[in-house]
Every structure is written in C-alpha cells, then in structure tokens.
Amino acid sequence: MRLRCAVLDDFQGVATEVADWSPLADDVEVVSFRERPRAAGGGEITAEDALAAALADFDIVVTLRERVPFPASLLARLPRLRLLIASGMRNSVIDYAAAETYGVTVCGTPSSSTPPVELTWALLLGLARGIVTENDALRAGGPWQSTVGADLHGRRLGLLGLGKIGGRVAQVGLAFGMRVSAWSRHLTAERAAEVGVERAASKEELLASSDFVSVHLALGERTRGLVGASELALLKPTAYLVNTSRAAIVDQDALLAALHEGRIAGAGVDVFDIEPLPADHPMRSAPRLLATPHLGYVSRANYETYYGAAVEDIQAFLAGEPVRRLG
C-alpha cells in the first residue's frame, strides 16, 4: 500500500511540475492542495478542524515556510502522520516536542534569501514611484501623472535587522546611493562595518531618522509587536514602511490606523496576521498600502529547491535515514 503525501498551499499548482517526483511513484501518492482546507457548513468548525479533517488520511505533509501552524493540538489529531517537511531550515510554528511525542519526523529543505530581497525592493520601489497608482490610471484612461515620486539617492534607509536578508537589502540600498543604517538588539559594530552601514544607537533613533524602513527580523517573543503605535508615531509623515518578514512584528491595528490617518506616506506589506487574507480583511482596502500575498519566497528557483529537496527528504525517510532533520 502506497503512502499518501499532502502538499499544502500549492496555490499556483506547480509543486509537481517544478520538481521530479517520479522516484516516489511506486511508494507515494502525492496530492496537491491548491487552496487551504476550509471548514464546510456551519457550526463552530475552526481552521484547525478543517486541516485535521483534510489531512487525516495522509502519512506525509509538505508545508511552505511558516504559513500553516502545526501545534500539539493539531499533531494529536493526525495519528497517521509520520513525516512533516517544511521548506527552509527554521520553522517557528511547528511544535517539535509534540512531533517527537507523536512519532512525527520533521525535516527541512535548503532555501535562498534572494527572492525576499528582490521582493523587498519591488515593494519599496513600487511605493516610492507610485507604480501601481500610475499604472492603474494609465490603463483606465485616468490622469496623465498624478504622483510625485520619492527619491532614493541621498535618502536614509533604516533596516530593522541586518542578517542574511537585511544585509543584502542594505547592499542594494548602498548601490542606489542611499545612506543605510541598521538596528537590532544584538547588532554589533563589527557586523554593521562588515556590511558598510551605520549602526543606529536605538530603534527609536532609526525610526525617527529614516525615510524608508524595512523589517528583516525573525519573529520571537522579543520581536513580536516590536513596531507598535508609539514606534509608528516616530516615523516622518513622508516615510515608508516595508515588511516582508513576519506580520506580528508590526502591530497590524496600529499600522492600519497610521495609514488611514495619513501619518506615514505608505507601507509595503507581504505578510499578514491571517493567511490567506479573508476577503473582508481591512488590509485589502487600506489606503496608502501596497500589498502582495506573501510572495517573498515564491520564485521558480526557490520552488525547484523546496520541492526537489522534499522529494529527497521523503526518499531518505523511506530508506530509514532521514536528512535535514529539524527540532
């Protein structure tokens, strides 16, 4: 009897096209989910209920990044699950202790930081030059030029986080002729000098002095809600905020209020408190917001890496020698 493998969040329907799954054909049936499993009918059926029902008959689950949480409560409802594969080598929404308790092996895959760096700049440039506004007006026969672009050269780019992704975003900013500064709790002067940027004395100094702020921190207890109402109030009214990291780092209600009240020039967001974003979510209609549906890691090369490595993970698991174990 073949094992069953569920591939979650295959929104574009490409998971089985960008990698060769044929080595598994004799042993594993692969089922791709184009949409997130949803609760059917009325009653108090939760998202976890829907996932538990949809995945009940699967031995293997492949999930993208940190989009679907696997807490102990869900893992307990999946007695058939034996292998959970998450793209990337770090995942904060999987309960590793519970996975071990329930006999679930958790593995990861390689991942490239290039796609999120490029998307960060797509959002930042789109905001600075009013690309969407001008494109929509041009296609609809609207006004010929209605925005005045914000300059990058000579302006300050402030980075919250200077890790692998933040460092590469900084290099692009320097290439544009921007003055770049960075801050995080553990950022050293040596790391800032290595990248060629200034180290801000404090989070508050960075926010108050920057024309563009981009978030590149991992989500944890110390970074959750790091940018709230008081921090947003420090931004210049001409400043832009970009978040391609994790939604919970920036207080969503505070950001919506700042956008509606025009206290900042705009924001570029790729991550949300609920994903996929409900049709009536206020982020879908917020002014001064350029938003994308969590595309940071969505590129052909990354997908080829993710799903190709997922096949390798499954092969190794079937051979009794799991690779790239997480937890």
N, C-alpha and C positions, 0 to 999 in steps of 0.2 A: 504493500500500500504506500502510495507516494505521500510525502509530507505536503502541507499546504503553506504557502508563503504569501502574506499580505503586504503590498507596497502602498503605504499611505501617502496622501497629499500629492498624487501624481496628476496635478491639475492640468498639465499640458498633454498628458497621455503619451509621454516619451520614455518612461522608465525602461520599458522593454526594447526600445529602439536604440538608445544611446550606448547600450552595453550588450555583450553576448551572453545570454542566459542559457544557451543551448547545452553547456556542460552539465546543467542541472536537470535537463528534461526527463531523464529516467527516474529521478528520485524526488523531484519537487514540482508541484503545480504552483505557478505564480499568478496571483490575482491582483490587478492594479485597481486602486480606488481613485477615480477621477475627482470625487468630491469627498469631503469629510463626512463620515457616518453621522446621520442626524436622527433625532428622536422622531418616531412616527406616531401620529394620533395625538390625543390629548393627554391629560394627566400630568403628574409630576415626573416626567421622564427627563433625566439630565443628559448632558453631553457624555458623561462617563457611562451612563446606562446604554446609550447608543453605541459607544465604542465597544463596551463589553459584549453586547449582542452581536455586533458585526464581526468581532474578532474571535468569537467563541470557538470556531472550528479551525483555527489556524495554529500551526506549530511554530511558525517563524513570522516575525513582523519587521519590516524595514520602514523606519521613520526618518523624516528630514529634520535635521538640526534640532531645535528645541520647540518645535511647533505643537507637538502633542505630548502632554504630560503623561508619565507612567508612574503614578504614585502607588503606594502599597495597596490602597483600596481597589485600584483597577487590576493590578497584577494578581490579586487574590481571586479575581473573578475570571481569570484566564488560565484554568488548570491545564490546558493543552499546550500552552506557550512554552517553548524551550529555548528559543534564540531570539533576542531583540537586537537589531542592528540600527545604530544611529549614525547619520553622516557626521563626520568630524570626530575629533578625539576628545571632546569635552561636552558634557550634557548635564545641565543643572536641573532638569525636570524628570529625571529617572531616579527612582528610589533604589539605589544599588543594594542596600541591605535587604530590602524586601525581595528584590530579584533573586538574591542568593538564597533567601529563605524558601522561596517558591521554586527553586531549581531552574531559574532562567539565566542563561549565559548572555551577557551584554557585550557587544563588540562595536567598534567604531570603524571609520574609514579615513583615509587622508582627505585633506581639504585645502583649497587655495585661498589666500587672503586677497587675491587680485580682484575678483568680481565685486566684493563690497567696497573696495577702494574706488573702483570705477563708478559704481552707483552713487557713492557719496558725492563725487564730483558732478555727476549728471544732475543730481538734485540741487547742489549748490549753484551750478551754472544756470540751471533752469530758473531758479529763484532770482538770481542776480540780473538776468536779462529778460525776465518776463516771457520766457519761451512759450509756455502753454497759453497764456493770455493772448499773445500776439498771433500765435498760430490759429487759435480758435476764431479770433476776429477776422483774420485774413480769409479763412475758409468760409466764414459765414457772411462775407461781404460787409464786415464791420469797419470801424475806423482804421485808417492807414497810420499806424503808430499811435499808441495810447499810453505806453510806459516809457519811463526814463531809466535805463539800466544802471545798476550799481557797479562801480569799478572794483576790480580785484587788486590790480597793481598798486602797491603802496598802502593797501588796507591791511588790517590785522585779522589773522585767522587764529582763533583760540581753540585748542584741542583739549577736550576732557579725556585724557588717556593717551599714552604715547607708546603703546605696544606695537605688535606687528602691523596691524591695520593703521593705527594712528600715525605711526612713523612714516608709512608710505603716503598717507594723505598729506602729511607735512611736506614731504619732498615735492609733491605736485604743487602745493601752495607756494613753496620757495621758487619753483620754476615759473610761476605766474608773477613773481616779483612781490609777493606778499610778505609782510612781517608775521612770523609764526611764533606763537607761544603755546605752552602746554602746561597742564597741571593734572596731577593725581596725587593721592595720599602718599604714595611711595615713590614718586618720580625723583630720581637723583639728578644732580647737576651733571654728572658724567653721562647719563643717558641723553639728556637734553643736548649736551655738547656733541655727542656722537651723531645725533640726527641733524644738528645745526640749527636748533631753535632755542628760544629763550624759555627759561623755567619761570612760570608765574609764581609769585610768593604765596598766593592763595587762590582758591576757587573764586572768591568774590572779586579779586583783582582781575582775574582772567575774564570773567563775565562782563565786568564793567568797562573793560578796555577794548573788547573785541568787536569787530564789525561783522564777523561770521563766527559762529560757534558750532563745532561738530563733536558729537559724542562717540567715543570709542573705548568704552569701559565694559568689563564683564559685569553681569548682574550678580549681586550678592547682597548680604544684609547691609553692608556699609554703603552700597551704591543705590539701593532701592530708594526712590524718591529723592535722589541727590539734587535734582533740579526741580524745586518747587516754586510756589508763588513768590517767596521772598527772593529767590535766585533770579527768576524771570524778571522781577522788578528792577534788577541791576542792569539789565541789557539796555542798550541805547534804543530809542524808538526806530532807528534806521537799521538795527541789527537783524540778522537772520540766524535761526537755529536749525541745525540738521541733526537728525537722529536715525542712524542706520544700525544701531547697536541693539538695545532692548527697550521696549516701551516703558517698563516700570522704572527706569532710571529717571525719566522725566514725568512729573505729575501730569496726567492727562487732562484732568479738570482745570488745573492751573494754566496749562498751555492753551486749552480751548478758550478760556477767559481772556488771556492775553491777545489771542488772535481776533476774537470778536470785538474787543475794546480797542484794537489798533495800537497796543502798547509796544509791539515789535513789528518790524516790517513784514515778516513772514516766517514760515517754517517749512522744512522739507522732512517728511517722515516716511519711513519704510516699515515700521514696526508698530504694533497696536496691542492694546490690553486684551482684546478678543480677536482671534483669527480662525477662520476667515471673518472679516468685518461684517456684522449684520447690516442689512440694507438700510435700517433706520438709525444706524450709529451716527452720533453728531460729528465724527471725524469726516464723514462723507460729504458734509455740506459746510464745513468750517471755512470762513474767508481767509485769504492770505496763506492758504495751505497747499503745498504741492505734495501729493501723497502717492505712493506706489505700494502694491500689495505684497510686501515682504519679498522683494526681488533681489536682495543683497547677494545671496549666494546662487541665484538662478542664472547660470550660464551654461552653454553646451559643454565646455571643457570641464567645469565642476561636476555636472551631471554625469559625464562619462567616467570621471574619477569616482564619484559616490557609488554609482550602481555597478561599475566594474569591480570595485573593491567589495561591495556587498555580495556579489557572486563568489569572490574569493573567500569571504568570511563564511559563507554557507558551505562551500566545499571543505574548508578546514574543519568546520564544526562536524560535518558528516564523517570526516576522517578521524574524529576524536581528538583533534589537535587545534582548538580554537586560536585564532590570531587576533591581534589588536584588541585585547580584552579591556573593558572599561570597568571602573568601580574600585 
